[in-house]
Amino acid sequence: MQVVSPKISQKLSMLISDYLENGGIDMAQAARGERVQIGVFGRRNAGKSSLLNALTGQRAALVSEVAGTTTDPVYKPMELHGAGAVMFVDTAGFDDAGTLGGMRVDRTRAASARADIALVLFEAEDVAEDGGEDGALHWAERIRASGTTVIPVVAKIDLRPDGGAELAKSIESRLGLSALRVSAETGEGIDALRETLVREIQRGGEERKLLAGLAEAGDTVLLVMPQDAEAPKGRLIQPQVQTIRELLDARCVAVGCTPDTMEPALASLREPPALIITDSQAFAEVREKTPQASRLTSFSVLFAAYKGDIGYFRASAERVKDLPPDARILIAEACTHNALDADIGRVKIPALLRKRLGGKIRIEVVGGADFPTELSGYDLIVHCGACMFNRRYVLSRVAAARAAGVPMTNYGILIAELTGILGRVALPEA
């Protein structure tokens, strides 16, 4: 038997209606964190924007002979046949100069941390002995060292006397990777580049599950979803939608309710649900009503494993008790929004931390891509569920925290620790 409260049922109906009428629910935004991110990198005027337009078949990026036309990263979502949903990202030249140029390079560097695949465009000076830190060789090596797949590209081959053959050989000699030669003007090599992208995506694709090890076919799963002032009007947030879809795909019975209708929802079931999933901020209330036979977790905990390193997050949360009374703590949100009185990252978690550690702790909050490059001054980093980020980007932040020796945890894991129930929360398989 499936029970859905009237309020949740109405939201689900609106969600489905929007999908059918519009062919998707703001897919450029809502699904950004689930798309394979393909970054396009190179010097100014290397042909990055022209290449992006050729790959997408649209004028997605502004093209000009003026160096530095692309300033902020340009995002273009599309369906790549054979690979599924991808996000192409055009970036500013990594040789940009001046104060503003330096800021643009910082944006390009941040985009490289998000990229699952990097198309790096080379010029002749990039393979010289002293290619420099603003050259494609340096950037390709650095990006590849981070675990991102690098595909070297020689662009504008219609303008090169030998079609870029000699430059391609030099790239392979210096980098150990074969370069693809393309022309956005004539279209030569574009299909071959698309095919290479598809192969790399298929080869590197890892099928991750939000509910790994927590639910199987036939299980009844109760989703307790607060619909408070922070909930978007007329729709569910992405973690809820994604969890519901995965439950349906797994042939589970998904039961939806709000905290105030949890008791009647449980009473309507013949047996206790195998799993209860709620918002981390409702842990305490929902825990009191959870049957002994049911496991309990939260959407944020699920995303801790799906997007990040749940082992590091848990170990870091357990170190909170050892933090100094004047600890400096960074709270990082993936999305930016207007904070309300009940904001989880800016109000509720800081209150829990001060209750545990005292009022002398210093808390800083950043949103979106505004993540500090220098982390060594922090005693703890707390990250949201990161539903709007791809896993590569979250793991790059985890790696930066590890390198700085700073513990880093996640909203759900930390709240469970601070409320004393972490040992009783069901964790998905990493």
N, C-alpha and C positions, 0 to 999 in steps of 0.2 A: 504494500500500500504506500502510495506517495502522498505526502502532506505538504502543502505549500501555503503559507499564510497569504491572505488576500493582498497585502501590501507588496510582498515579494512576487506574487503571481502577476500583479499588474505591471511591475517593473520588467519581468521576464517577457510579458506580452509586448511591451513597448520596444524592448531590445530586439525581439524577433521581427517585429514590424519594421523597425528602422533598417534592419539588415536586408529584408526582402525588398524594401522600397529603394534603398540607396546602394545596394550591392556590397554592403560592408559598413561597419561602424567606425567611421573615421580611421580607416586602415592605415593611413599615412602616419597617424599619431599613436593610436591605441596599440598597434602591433609592432611599433618600432623596435621594441626590445626583443621581439621574436624573429626579426628579419636578419638574414646574413648580411653583415655590413661590409661593403666593398669600397675601400678608400682609394682615391686617385691622387697620387703625390708626384711632385716634380718641381723644377725651377719655374720661375715666372716665364710665361710665354712658351712653355714646353709643349703645350697643346692639350693640357688636362681637360679644359672645358669642352673643347672640340671633340675629344675622345668620349667624354661622358655623353654628349649629345648624339654621337654616332652609335654608342652602345645602347642607349635608350630609345633611339629613333625619334627623339623630341628635342626641342630647344630648351632643355632643362636648365642650362647654365649660360650666362652671358659670355659671348665671345668677342674679343677685341684684340687688336695688335698692340694696344697699350699695356705695358708690363704692369702687373699688379691689379688687373681688373677684378679678379676674384679676391674678396676680402674675408668675409666670414664663410665657414663651410656651407655648401649648398647640398641639401638632401633631396634625393629623388627616389621614391619607392617604385618598384615595378615587380611584375612576375616574370622571372627568367625561365623560359621553357626548359623543362628537365631538371630544374633546381628549386623552383618555388619562389617564395617571397624573398626579395633582396632589397637592400637599401644602398644605392650608390651615393658616395659622398665626394663632392669636388672640394678641393682645399686650396688655400693660398700658397703661393710659391714658398718653399722653405729657404729661399735665398733672399726673401724680402728684407728691406733695409730701413733704418730709421726707427724712431720710437714707435710709431704706429706699425711699421713693418715687423718689429719685434713682437708686438702684441698679436699680429696675425700669425706669425710663426708659432707662438704659444698655442693658438687655436688649432693650427695644423698638427702640432705635437699631441694635443688632446684628442684630436680625431684619429690619430694613428693608434692611440691606446684603445679605441673602440673597434678598430678594424679587425674583422675575421680574415679578410684577404686584402692585400695592399698591391695595387697596380702602381709601380714606380717607373716614371718616365725618365729616360736617360738622355743626356746630351754628351757631346764629345769630351767636354771638360770634366765630366763626372768620372771618367775612367782614367784621368791623368794621375800621375804619381801622387800629386798633392791635391786631390779632389776637394779636400777641405770638409769641415763639419757642416757646411751648407750645401754639400753635394749629394747627389742621388746615391752614390756608393755608400757613404756614411749612413744615410737614412735607411737604406735597404738593409744594411747589416744590423743596425740597431733595432729596426722593426722585426726582422727575422729572429733576433735574439730573444724578443719578448714572446715568441711562440706563434706569431702571425705568419700566415703563408704569404710569401712575396713573389710576385710575377713581374719580372723586368720587361719594360716595353720601350721600343724605339718607335717614336711617332714621326709624323710628317715625312714618311719615306718617299712620297711623291716629290719632295723638294731636295732629296739627298742624291748625289750623283750615282752612288752604288746601291741605292735603295736601303741604305742603313746596314748593309751586310757586315762591313768592317767594324762598325760600332757594336753590333750584336756579338761578334766574335770577341771583342775586347771585354764586354760585359761578362760573357761566360768565363773568360780567363780570370778576371778579377773577382767575380762573385760566385762562380761555380754553378750558375743557373743559366739556362737557355733563355734568350730574350725573344719576345714576339715582335714582329715588325708590322706596323699598321699605318694606314692613312685614313684620317677622318674625312678627307676631301674626296678621295676616290672610293673609299669603302674597302680597299684591299686589306686583308688580314683581320677585319672586324669580326667576321663569322668565326674565324679560327680562335680569336680571343674569347668570344662568347663560349665556344665549345670548351676551351681550357677552363674557364670559370665554372662551367657546369661540372666538369670532371673533378675539379678541386673541391667544390661544394659537396658533391656526392661522396667523395673519398673521405673528406674530413667531417662529414655530418655525423654527430652522435645523438642518438635518440634519447633524450632525457625526459623523465617523468616527474611531475610534481609530487605524485603520490607513491613514489617508488617504495615498495615493501609495506605500504600501509593499507591498501585496499585491493580487493580482487573481485572478479565477477560474482555477482549475487549478493555482495555486501550492501547493507543499508548504511548510508553515511548521512549524518545530520549536519547541515550547514547553518550555524547560528550567526546571522549577519546583521549587526546593528545598522539601522538606517537613521542615523542622527544628523545633526546640522552639517557635518562634514561630508555626508554621502551625497553624490551628485544627483540632482533632481531628475527623476524619470529614468534612471539607469543604474546598473550595478558597476562597481569598480572592476578593473581588469583582473585582479587576482581571483575575484569571485567568479567572474565569467569563465576564466580559463580553467578553474577547478571544476566547475559544473560540467564543462565540455569534456574534460578528461574523465570524469566519473561516468558520463554517458557513454563515451567510447569504450570504457572498461566494462560496460554492462553492469554497473552498480545502480542501486536505487538511491537517487539523490532526493533528500528531504530538506526543504528550506523553511526557515523561521527566523524571527528576531528574538533577542534575549527574553523579552517579556512574554513571548508565546512559546518558549522552549518547553515548559512543563506540559501544556496540552499536546504539543507535537510528540513528545516522548510517550504520553499516555495513549496516543492513537496507534502506536506501534505494538505489535504482538510481542516483540523481543527488543531489548536494548540495541541501539545501533552499534555496528562494529567500530565505527569511528565518528568522532564529533570534531568539526573544524569551525573555528570562530576567529574573530579579530583578536589580536593579542591584547588590546586594551580591555577586552571583555573577559580575559582569562579568569579573574577571580570570581566573577558572577557566574560564569558558565561552569567552572570547576565545581562549585557547590551543588550544581544540579546534575552533574555527570554521573550516570550509573557506574557502579563498580566494574561492570563487565565491558564498558566502553573505553576505548582509548581517546585521548584528547590531544589536539594540536591546533595550530593557527595558520592562517594564510601566510603570515610573515615567516613562520618557521619553515613552511614548505618552500618558500622562495629562498630561504637561507641556503638550502641544499641545491635548489634548481639553478640559482644564479651565482652563488658564491662558494665558499669553503666552510661547510657547516662544522667540521671538526675544529677549525681554527676559531670560528665564531663561538662555539661552546666553551672551548678552553679559555678564550679571552673573557667571556662572561664570568667564569668562575674565579677570575683574578680580580674582579671588582672589589672584593672584600679587602684586598691588599693595597688598594690605591691610597695615596696620601690625602689628608683632609683638604689640601689646597689643589687637588688634581685639576689639570687642564683637560677638558673633554670636548671632542669635536663630534657634532651630530650632523650627518650628511643625508640630505634628502635627494632622491633622484629627480623629482619633479618640483617645480616652483608653484606656490599657491599662496593665497592670502590666509594667514594664520588666524584661526578662531580661538575662542576661550578654551575649547577642549582639544586643541591641536595635540596630537600624540607626540610629535617630535619636538615641538617647541614649548609644550606645557606639561604634558603628563609624564614623559620620561625624565625631564629635568627635575620634576617634583619627586619622583621615585628615587632618583640619584641623590638628591639633597636629603631625603629622609634617611637613606642608608649611610651617606658619607658626611653629611653636615652641610651647613650653609656657606662654607668657604670655597667650595669647588667653583671653577670657572668653566662656563659652558659657551661654546661658539656653535652657531648653526650656519651651514652652507646649503645651497640648493642647486640642482641641475649640474652643469659642468664646472661649477665653482668649487673645485677641490684643491686644497693647498698642495704645492709641490714639495714643500718642506714639512715633514711630519714629526721630526724627532722631538719637537717641543711638547707634543701631546702625551698624555698618560693613557688615554683610551679613545678609540674611534667607534662610534655607533652609527651603523648604516641602516637605512630603511630597507624594505623588501626588494627595491630596485626593479619593480615590474616594468619600468619604462627604459631600462638599460639592457643591453645584451650581456651575456655572461662574460664575454671577453673583457669588457670594460670593468665589470665588477671585480674580476680576478686581477686586473691590472692594479686596481686600488688595494686589493688584499696584498699583492706582491710588494707594493710600495710601503704598506704598513709593516709587513714582515721585515723588509730591508731596513726600516728605521727602528725596528725593535719595539714597535707599538702594538699592543693588543687591539684587535678589531672585532666587533661583534655586530649583531643584527637586532633590529627592534624586538622581534618576537622572542629570540633567545634571551636577550637581556631582561625583558619584562618577566619572563618565566623565572629567571634567576632572582630578580629583585622581589618577586612575590612568593618565592620559596617553593615553586612547583616544577622547576626545571627537570628534576629527576623523575617526575611523573608525566612529563610531556612526551608524546610519541614523535620521534624524529624520523624523517624519511631517509632512505639509503642514499649515501653520497654518490 
